[in-house]
Amino acid sequence: MGKQFQAVALVEELQARSREVDPLVNAICTPNPAALTHAAQLDTERDEGRIRGPLHGVPVLVKDNIDTADLPTTAGSLALADQPPPLEDAPLVRRLREAGCVVLGKTNLSEWANFRGSASSSGWSAYGGLTRNPYALNRSAGGSSSGSGAAVAAGLADYAIGTETNGSIVCPASLNGIVGLKPTVGLIPQRGIVPISHSQDTAGPMTRTVTQAAALLTVMTGGGIDYTEHCRGTDLSNVRIGVPRGPLWGYSPGLDQATERALGILSACGATLVDHLSLPTPGGDEDQLQVLAHELKVDLAAYLATRAPGGPRTLDDLIAFNEAHADVELQWFGQELFERAAATEGLNSPIYVASRLTALRAGRDGIDDLLRDNQLDALVTPSYSPTWTIDLVNGDHVLGSSSSHAALAGYPLLSVPSGLVAGLPVGITFSGTSRSDATLIRLAHAFETARITADGPFPTPEFTQWV
């Protein structure tokens, strides 16, 4: 491999890029001061013929709710900002390092992964400030993996890690015109990730291409499956893809038009499209909120117990901290979701048990029944509308999404760019049953290849305001 591809040169190039454009985007909240040292060590290994794998020397950005033993993990909150770094890397970070990746830094996020107050603005945290969309600096980068999505779009790294509970990877991926893969829950270890919900949380890749996402997933899952082997051309002649309509469409005419064109590309690849299907409404907001609130109280306390002594240990501790620092922490929105979660009564609560069952029936059974009854390999829907104007006073203006059914089921999603609407990126989302991640990668790679052949790559963001 030539010198220009060595790790030190690449890290230096990305650091220079960050100094140039990240003041506009604010995607990286904590650069890694040891990145060049680690890169030099990996270059030495390469020169000695010791190459750890395909990602040897590749810089990766990590969302700031994933533990890194050498850097702070804050979840965007000042309550964790002054605490010592975690005692050890999260297992997925350890796997990245063992594969030869260079942790370039930590990316900003929507504070507490967007589950503190209902009027939050995606991309804002008290610790990291506000992340902006590189395609339109007055518009949202999406949430909660805002920094990871914006960083890849802005050219600060080709590889980043996000996390998702319900839309937190696929939303910023769609809004920033990149690839976002939310794997099947449980495929990647959850230990060392600041949680909301053990039944819905997972980390996942956010990258420029589907092949890059597959390579990251291979490492993050421990290497038992090489997901890049499923990136193999555009022939989908043996594939049946369902197209659920209903509320998953119709909230953005420009997005619908781009998605219809994407369906035409999939059909031209040979896929059989089974159109005008429907999924059951995924329960009321109350059922979904009950699941998240009950699991947050239990799961977050378990995570905080792993941190160094002296920091917060419970939701009540965090609520009290926010009240004591309300001028910063609560300046834009409240913490009613925290307060609701603190009042729950554990995972044996009849309310939780009933809500969880409702969620599974709508999510898991709804998806599996639709796939089985129509002999489908996967589903495809619009991802998200073009990005909305940032409004810290009133919060996000989300018109619709593709993530709720898979979130409730713990099933995978893969958002891939499908086009531009008035210069703003949009995407399509492939979804399927449990452990269908490889299938989604195959479909998304075929679509990506065919779309780029027809349209060319996405334009480079211009970092301008957009009216």
C-alpha positions, 0 to 999 in steps of 0.5 A, spaced: 500 500 500 502 506 498 504 511 503 498 516 501 494 510 504 498 509 510 494 511 517 498 517 519 497 520 512 490 519 513 489 521 520 493 528 518 489 529 512 482 528 516 485 532 522 486 538 517 479 537 514 476 537 521 480 544 523 477 547 516 470 545 516 468 542 523 467 549 526 461 550 521 458 543 523 460 541 530 460 534 529 466 532 533 466 533 541 472 530 543 478 529 538 483 524 540 489 527 542 493 520 541 490 518 534 497 520 530 500 516 535 496 510 534 496 511 527 504 511 527 504 504 531 499 501 526 504 504 520 509 500 523 506 494 524 504 494 516 511 496 514 513 489 518 508 485 514 503 485 520 496 487 517 490 486 522 485 486 517 481 490 511 480 496 516 488 496 518 489 503 519 482 506 518 480 512 522 473 511 525 469 516 529 465 514 535 459 516 538 459 519 545 455 515 548 460 509 547 465 507 552 472 509 550 477 508 556 482 513 553 476 519 552 470 521 556 464 518 555 458 523 556 452 522 553 452 529 551 451 531 559 455 535 563 453 530 569 458 525 566 463 531 563 467 531 569 467 524 571 473 520 569 473 516 562 470 509 563 475 503 566 475 500 559 473 500 552 466 498 550 467 491 547 465 494 540 470 499 541 475 494 543 474 490 537 475 496 532 482 497 535 484 490 535 482 490 527 487 496 526 482 502 526 484 508 529 479 512 534 479 519 531 475 522 536 468 522 539 462 525 536 456 529 538 449 527 539 442 529 542 443 529 549 442 522 552 440 520 545 434 524 545 430 521 551 430 526 556 425 531 554 419 531 549 421 538 546 428 536 544 432 539 538 436 533 535 444 534 535 444 539 541 447 537 547 450 541 553 456 538 553 457 538 545 453 544 543 449 544 536 451 539 530 449 542 524 447 539 517 453 540 512 448 540 506 444 546 510 447 549 516 441 552 519 438 545 518 438 539 523 443 533 522 438 529 525 438 525 531 441 522 536 447 520 532 447 527 529 455 528 530 456 521 526 452 522 520 454 530 519 461 528 520 461 522 515 457 527 510 462 533 511 468 528 510 471 528 517 471 520 516 469 515 512 467 511 518 463 512 524 459 509 529 452 511 531 447 508 536 439 507 535 433 506 539 428 508 534 431 512 528 437 514 531 442 511 526 437 511 520 434 518 521 441 522 521 444 517 515 438 520 511 438 527 513 446 527 511 446 523 505 450 517 508 449 510 509 446 508 516 445 501 518 442 499 525 443 491 526 439 486 529 438 488 536 443 483 540 448 482 534 453 487 537 454 487 544 450 492 548 455 493 554 459 499 555 453 503 551 449 508 555 443 505 554 435 507 553 432 500 552 435 493 552 430 491 548 431 496 542 438 499 543 444 497 538 450 500 535 451 500 528 455 503 522 454 510 519 459 510 512 459 513 505 458 506 502 454 500 503 461 496 503 464 500 508 458 499 513 458 491 511 466 492 513 464 495 520 459 491 521 463 485 520 468 487 525 463 490 530 460 483 530 466 479 532 468 477 525 464 471 525 460 473 518 464 477 513 458 481 511 462 484 505 461 478 501 454 480 500 456 486 496 456 483 490 453 486 484 446 489 482 442 482 480 436 482 484 432 477 479 431 472 485 429 477 490 422 479 492 421 486 496 415 488 499 412 496 499 408 498 505 404 504 504 399 507 509 402 512 514 409 510 511 408 515 505 405 521 504 408 526 509 413 529 504 411 529 496 419 530 494 421 524 498 415 520 495 417 522 488 424 520 490 422 513 493 418 512 487 424 513 482 428 508 487 423 503 486 424 503 479 431 502 480 430 496 484 425 493 479 430 495 473 435 490 477 430 485 477 427 485 483 420 483 484 416 489 488 410 487 491 406 494 492 401 497 496 402 492 502 400 495 510 403 494 516 399 494 523 399 501 526 405 500 532 401 501 538 400 508 541 405 513 543 403 511 550 405 503 550 412 505 546 413 510 552 412 505 557 417 500 554 422 506 554 421 509 560 421 502 564 427 500 561 431 506 562 430 506 569 433 499 570 438 499 564 441 506 566 442 505 573 446 498 571 450 502 566 452 508 571 454 503 576 460 501 572 463 508 572 468 510 576 466 512 584 463 519 585 459 520 579 451 519 578 448 513 580 441 513 578 436 517 574 434 521 580 441 523 581 441 526 574 434 529 575 437 533 581 444 535 577 440 538 571 435 542 576 442 544 579 445 546 572 438 548 569 441 555 566 445 550 561 442 543 561 435 545 561 435 552 557 432 549 551 427 543 553 426 539 560 426 533 563 419 530 563 421 523 560 427 522 565 422 524 571 417 519 568 422 514 567 424 515 575 417 514 577 416 507 574 416 501 578 421 496 575 420 490 569 415 486 573 410 492 573 404 489 569 404 496 565 411 494 562 409 487 561 403 489 557 406 495 553 412 490 551 407 485 549 403 490 545 410 493 542 412 486 540 405 484 536 405 490 532 413 490 531 415 483 530 409 480 528 407 485 523 413 485 520 414 477 520 407 476 518 407 481 512 414 477 510 411 470 510 404 472 507 407 475 501 414 470 501 418 477 501 425 477 502 425 484 505 421 491 505 423 498 503 420 504 505 422 512 504 426 514 510 425 521 512 423 527 509 428 532 507 431 535 513 427 541 517 430 548 520 433 548 526 428 550 532 431 550 539 425 553 542 420 549 539 424 542 538 424 538 532 419 538 526 419 530 524 414 529 519 414 521 519 419 516 519 421 509 517 424 506 524 418 504 529 416 497 527 423 495 527 425 499 533 419 495 537 421 488 534 429 489 535 429 488 527 435 491 522 434 497 518 439 500 513 438 507 510 441 508 503 441 515 499 436 515 494 436 522 491 436 530 493 430 534 494 431 541 493 438 540 494 437 536 501 438 529 501 433 523 502 434 516 503 430 509 502 430 504 508 430 497 507 428 492 513 427 485 514 426 480 520 431 478 525 438 477 523 436 479 516 442 484 516 446 480 510 440 480 506 439 488 507 446 489 505 445 485 499 439 489 497 442 496 499 449 495 495 445 493 489 441 499 489 446 504 491 451 501 485 445 502 480 443 509 483 450 511 482 451 509 475 445 512 473 446 519 477 453 519 479 455 520 487 452 525 491 455 532 491 459 535 496 456 539 501 457 546 500 456 548 508 451 554 506 445 556 509 439 554 506 432 558 506 
